[in-house]
Amino acid sequence: MSKLSRATIIVDGVVQGVGFRYFVLRNANALGLKGYTKNLFTGEVLTEVEGEEGMIQELIKKLKVGPSHAYVKNCKVEWKEFQNEFKDFEVRY
């Protein structure tokens, strides 16, 4: 059985106004992950995600590249304990 985990991911660069949150949403749903993504006033995108650790690692790989119009400068990941907090994955405002 794979380990359930949680991660806080903060992506920096040209990540707002380029469809980044919807890119996160599509990929998180495809990987069966739960949580949310939202823009921060700092210009970064925050993603809080829970699910199988391997699937979260797959999502992180995708976020380091981003959608076609994004430029990802930095991707910070903080691993946490799984809390089973979310029912699905959503974009928050």
ROSE-4610 file (N, C-alpha, C; in Angstrom, 1 decimal, always signed):
// ROSE-4610
residu = [M/M/M/S/S/S/K/K/K/L/L/L/S/S/S/R/R/R/A/A/A/T/T/T/I/I/I/I/I/I/V/V/V/D/D/D/G/G/G/V/V/V/V/V/V/Q/Q/Q/G/G/G/V/V/V/G/G/G/F/F/F/R/R/R/Y/Y/Y/F/F/F/V/V/V/L/L/L/R/R/R/N/N/N/A/A/A/N/N/N/A/A/A/L/L/L/G/G/G/L/L/L/K/K/K/G/G/G/Y/Y/Y/T/T/T/K/K/K/N/N/N/L/L/L/F/F/F/T/T/T/G/G/G/E/E/E/V/V/V/L/L/L/T/T/T/E/E/E/V/V/V/E/E/E/G/G/G/E/E/E/E/E/E/G/G/G/M/M/M/I/I/I/Q/Q/Q/E/E/E/L/L/L/I/I/I/K/K/K/K/K/K/L/L/L/K/K/K/V/V/V/G/G/G/P/P/P/S/S/S/H/H/H/A/A/A/Y/Y/Y/V/V/V/K/K/K/N/N/N/C/C/C/K/K/K/V/V/V/E/E/E/W/W/W/K/K/K/E/E/E/F/F/F/Q/Q/Q/N/N/N/E/E/E/F/F/F/K/K/K/D/D/D/F/F/F/E/E/E/V/V/V/R/R/R/Y/Y/Y]
num = [1/1/1/2/2/2/3/3/3/4/4/4/5/5/5/6/6/6/7/7/7/8/8/8/9/9/9/10/10/10/11/11/11/12/12/12/13/13/13/14/14/14/15/15/15/16/16/16/17/17/17/18/18/18/19/19/19/20/20/20/21/21/21/22/22/22/23/23/23/24/24/24/25/25/25/26/26/26/27/27/27/28/28/28/29/29/29/30/30/30/31/31/31/32/32/32/33/33/33/34/34/34/35/35/35/36/36/36/37/37/37/38/38/38/39/39/39/40/40/40/41/41/41/42/42/42/43/43/43/44/44/44/45/45/45/46/46/46/47/47/47/48/48/48/49/49/49/50/50/50/51/51/51/52/52/52/53/53/53/54/54/54/55/55/55/56/56/56/57/57/57/58/58/58/59/59/59/60/60/60/61/61/61/62/62/62/63/63/63/64/64/64/65/65/65/66/66/66/67/67/67/68/68/68/69/69/69/70/70/70/71/71/71/72/72/72/73/73/73/74/74/74/75/75/75/76/76/76/77/77/77/78/78/78/79/79/79/80/80/80/81/81/81/82/82/82/83/83/83/84/84/84/85/85/85/86/86/86/87/87/87/88/88/88/89/89/89/90/90/90/91/91/91/92/92/92/93/93/93]
x = [+0.8/+0.0/+0.9/+0.5/+1.3/+1.0/+1.9/+1.8/+0.9/+0.0/-0.8/+0.0/+0.0/+0.8/+0.1/+0.7/+0.2/+1.4/+1.2/+2.3/+1.7/+2.5/+2.3/+3.3/+2.8/+3.7/+3.5/+4.6/+4.5/+5.4/+4.7/+5.4/+5.6/+6.8/+7.1/+7.6/+7.4/+7.8/+6.6/+6.5/+5.3/+4.2/+3.4/+2.5/+1.1/+0.9/-0.5/-0.9/-2.1/-2.6/-2.2/-1.8/-1.4/-2.1/-3.2/-3.9/-3.3/-2.4/-1.6/-2.5/-3.5/-4.3/-5.2/-5.6/-6.5/-5.6/-4.3/-3.4/-3.2/-3.0/-2.9/-4.2/-5.3/-6.6/-6.7/-6.5/-6.6/-5.6/-4.4/-3.4/-3.7/-4.1/-4.4/-5.6/-6.6/-7.8/-7.4/-6.5/-6.1/-5.3/-4.6/-3.8/-4.5/-5.8/-6.6/-6.3/-5.8/-5.4/-6.5/-6.5/-7.5/-6.8/-7.5/-6.9/-7.3/-6.5/-6.8/-5.6/-5.8/-4.8/-5.3/-4.4/-4.9/-3.7/-4.0/-3.0/-2.7/-1.5/-1.1/-0.8/-1.0/-0.8/+0.7/+1.6/+3.0/+3.3/+2.3/+2.5/+2.8/+2.9/+3.1/+1.8/+1.8/+0.6/+0.9/-0.1/+0.0/-0.9/-0.4/-1.2/-1.0/-2.2/-2.2/-2.8/-2.1/-2.6/-2.4/-3.3/-3.3/-3.5/-2.9/-3.1/-2.0/-1.8/-0.7/+0.6/+1.6/+2.9/+3.4/+3.4/+3.9/+3.1/+1.8/+1.0/+1.3/+1.6/+1.9/+3.3/+4.2/+5.5/+5.3/+4.4/+4.1/+3.6/+2.7/+2.1/+3.2/+4.1/+5.2/+6.1/+6.4/+7.1/+6.4/+5.1/+4.4/+4.3/+4.2/+4.2/+5.5/+6.6/+7.9/+8.1/+7.2/+7.2/+6.1/+4.9/+3.7/+3.1/+2.0/+1.4/+2.3/+2.0/+2.8/+3.2/+2.4/+2.7/+3.3/+3.5/+4.1/+5.6/+6.3/+7.7/+7.9/+8.3/+8.4/+9.9/+10.1/+11.4/+11.8/+10.8/+11.1/+9.9/+10.1/+9.0/+9.4/+8.8/+9.1/+8.1/+8.5/+7.6/+7.9/+6.8/+6.9/+6.0/+6.6/+5.8/+5.2/+4.0/+3.3/+2.6/+2.0/+1.2/-0.1/-0.6/-1.9/-3.0/-4.0/-5.0/-6.4/-6.5/-7.8/-8.8/-8.3/-9.1/-10.1/-9.7/-10.4/-11.3/-12.4/-13.3/-12.9/-12.4/-12.0/-10.9/-10.6/-9.6/-10.3/-10.0/-10.7/-9.7/-10.1/-9.4/-10.1/-9.3/-9.8/-9.4/-10.2/-9.9/-9.7]
y = [-1.2/+0.0/+1.2/+2.2/+3.4/+4.4/+5.2/+6.1/+7.3/+7.7/+8.9/+10.0/+11.1/+12.3/+13.6/+14.7/+16.0/+16.9/+17.8/+18.7/+20.1/+21.1/+22.5/+22.9/+23.3/+23.6/+25.1/+25.8/+27.2/+27.4/+27.8/+28.0/+29.4/+29.8/+31.2/+31.4/+32.5/+32.8/+33.5/+33.3/+33.8/+32.8/+32.8/+31.7/+32.3/+33.6/+34.1/+34.7/+34.5/+35.0/+34.1/+32.9/+32.0/+30.7/+30.6/+29.4/+28.3/+28.8/+27.9/+27.1/+27.8/+27.1/+26.1/+26.3/+25.3/+24.2/+24.4/+23.4/+22.5/+23.1/+22.3/+21.5/+22.1/+21.4/+20.2/+20.4/+19.2/+18.1/+18.5/+17.4/+16.8/+17.5/+17.0/+16.0/+16.4/+15.5/+14.2/+14.4/+13.2/+12.2/+12.8/+11.9/+11.5/+11.8/+11.4/+12.1/+13.3/+14.1/+15.0/+15.4/+16.3/+17.5/+18.6/+19.8/+21.1/+22.1/+23.3/+24.0/+24.9/+25.8/+27.2/+28.2/+29.6/+30.5/+31.7/+32.7/+33.4/+33.8/+34.5/+36.0/+36.9/+38.3/+38.6/+37.7/+37.8/+37.5/+37.0/+36.6/+35.1/+34.4/+33.0/+32.2/+30.9/+30.1/+29.0/+29.0/+28.0/+26.8/+25.6/+24.4/+23.6/+23.2/+22.4/+21.1/+20.0/+18.8/+17.6/+16.6/+15.4/+14.2/+13.1/+11.8/+10.9/+10.0/+9.1/+9.9/+9.6/+10.3/+10.3/+9.1/+9.0/+9.9/+10.0/+10.9/+12.4/+12.7/+14.1/+14.4/+13.5/+13.7/+13.9/+13.1/+13.3/+14.7/+15.2/+16.5/+17.6/+17.4/+18.4/+18.4/+17.3/+17.3/+18.1/+18.0/+18.7/+20.2/+20.6/+22.0/+22.7/+21.9/+22.5/+22.9/+22.4/+22.8/+23.8/+23.5/+24.4/+24.3/+25.1/+25.2/+26.0/+26.0/+26.5/+28.0/+28.8/+30.3/+30.6/+29.6/+29.9/+29.8/+30.5/+30.3/+30.0/+28.8/+28.5/+28.7/+29.6/+30.0/+29.1/+28.8/+28.1/+27.3/+26.1/+25.3/+24.8/+25.3/+24.9/+23.9/+22.9/+21.8/+21.6/+21.6/+21.2/+20.0/+18.9/+17.7/+17.7/+17.2/+17.3/+15.9/+15.8/+14.6/+14.7/+13.5/+13.4/+13.7/+14.5/+14.9/+14.5/+14.1/+13.7/+14.9/+16.1/+17.3/+17.6/+17.1/+17.6/+16.5/+16.9/+16.0/+15.9/+17.0/+17.0/+18.0/+18.4/+19.4/+20.6/+21.8/+23.0/+24.2/+25.1/+26.4/+27.4/+28.0/+28.9/+30.3/+31.3/+32.7/+33.5]
z = [+0.0/+0.0/+0.0/-0.8/-0.9/+0.3/+0.6/+1.8/+1.4/+2.3/+2.1/+2.7/+2.0/+2.5/+2.2/+2.6/+2.3/+2.0/+1.0/+0.7/+0.5/+0.9/+0.6/-0.5/-1.7/-2.8/-3.1/-3.2/-3.6/-4.9/-5.9/-7.2/-7.5/-7.9/-8.1/-9.6/-10.2/-11.5/-12.2/-13.5/-14.3/-14.2/-13.1/-12.8/-12.6/-12.7/-12.6/-13.9/-14.3/-15.6/-16.8/-16.5/-17.6/-17.5/-16.7/-16.6/-15.7/-14.8/-13.9/-13.0/-12.3/-11.4/-12.0/-13.2/-13.9/-14.4/-14.7/-15.0/-13.8/-12.6/-11.4/-11.1/-11.3/-11.1/-12.0/-13.3/-14.2/-13.9/-13.5/-13.2/-11.9/-10.9/-9.6/-9.7/-10.5/-10.7/-11.4/-12.4/-13.2/-12.3/-11.3/-10.4/-9.2/-9.1/-7.9/-6.6/-6.7/-5.5/-5.1/-3.8/-3.2/-2.6/-2.6/-2.0/-2.7/-2.8/-3.5/-4.0/-4.9/-5.4/-5.5/-5.2/-5.3/-5.5/-6.1/-6.3/-4.9/-4.7/-3.6/-4.0/-3.1/-3.4/-3.8/-3.4/-3.8/-5.2/-6.0/-7.3/-7.5/-6.4/-6.4/-6.5/-6.7/-6.7/-5.6/-4.6/-3.5/-3.9/-3.6/-3.8/-2.5/-1.9/-0.7/-1.2/-1.1/-1.8/-0.8/-0.9/-0.2/-1.1/-0.8/-1.5/-1.4/-2.4/-2.4/-2.7/-1.9/-2.0/-3.4/-4.1/-5.4/-6.4/-6.2/-7.1/-6.8/-5.6/-5.3/-5.9/-5.9/-6.5/-8.0/-8.7/-10.1/-10.3/-9.5/-9.6/-9.5/-8.5/-8.4/-9.6/-10.3/-11.5/-12.6/-12.7/-13.7/-13.3/-12.0/-11.6/-11.9/-11.8/-12.1/-13.5/-14.4/-15.8/-16.1/-15.6/-15.8/-17.2/-17.4/-18.7/-19.6/-20.9/-22.0/-21.8/-21.2/-21.1/-19.8/-18.9/-17.6/-17.7/-16.7/-16.5/-15.0/-14.7/-13.3/-12.9/-11.9/-11.5/-10.3/-9.4/-8.2/-7.8/-7.1/-6.7/-5.3/-4.2/-2.9/-2.4/-1.8/-1.3/+0.2/+0.9/+2.4/+2.6/+3.0/+3.2/+4.7/+4.8/+6.0/+6.3/+7.5/+7.8/+7.0/+6.5/+5.9/+6.9/+6.5/+7.4/+6.9/+5.7/+5.1/+5.2/+4.9/+5.1/+3.9/+2.7/+1.5/+0.9/+0.3/-0.4/-1.9/-2.5/-3.9/-4.1/-5.3/-5.6/-6.2/-5.8/-6.3/-6.4/-7.2/-7.3/-6.3/-5.5/-4.5/-4.9/-4.4/-4.8/-3.6]
